Amino acid sequence: MVSEILPALIALLLAALLGGMLLFSALLAPLVFTQLPAEVAGRFIRAVFPWYYLWVAGFAALAAAGLAVDARGAQAIGLAVAVALSAAWTRWRLMPSINALRDRQLAGDAAAGVAFERRHRLSVAINALQLLAAGWLVATA
């Protein structure tokens, strides 16, 4: 019975992973920045990002566990684990650093602004790779 349910559960986990990522990246974030004043939008996004990365890490980890139990192959398992770990690292290491640099930039520190831009681009690149990985996992599940 588990062998019949597990593939459907894995597909649901992967769909939730990709769907949540797409909803946030393609709809929520752009909408917030076009509909709210910049200061409010920045605070709101700063509050949402930790939850976003927790979503990504959690669903990717659950999917990786399901893929491992279902013996789906090292490539799919490794990719799901990589998405989970990179989301966790981004949430607990990169985002606090980005936020601190942004605060310093807004206080007038030009060097912090340069570092902020670099780390922000890194977070965008990581997110893009995570989206591609999640898309590949959904397509091949």
Protein Blocks (a to p, Z undefined) as FASTA:
>chain_A
ZZmmmmmmmmmmmmmmmmmmmmmmmmmmmmmmmmpcfklmmmmmmmmmmmmmmmmmmmmm
mmmmmmmmnonojklmmmmmmmmmmmmmmmmmmmmmmmmmmmmmmnopaklmmmmmmmmm
mmmmmmmmmmmmmmmmmmmZZ
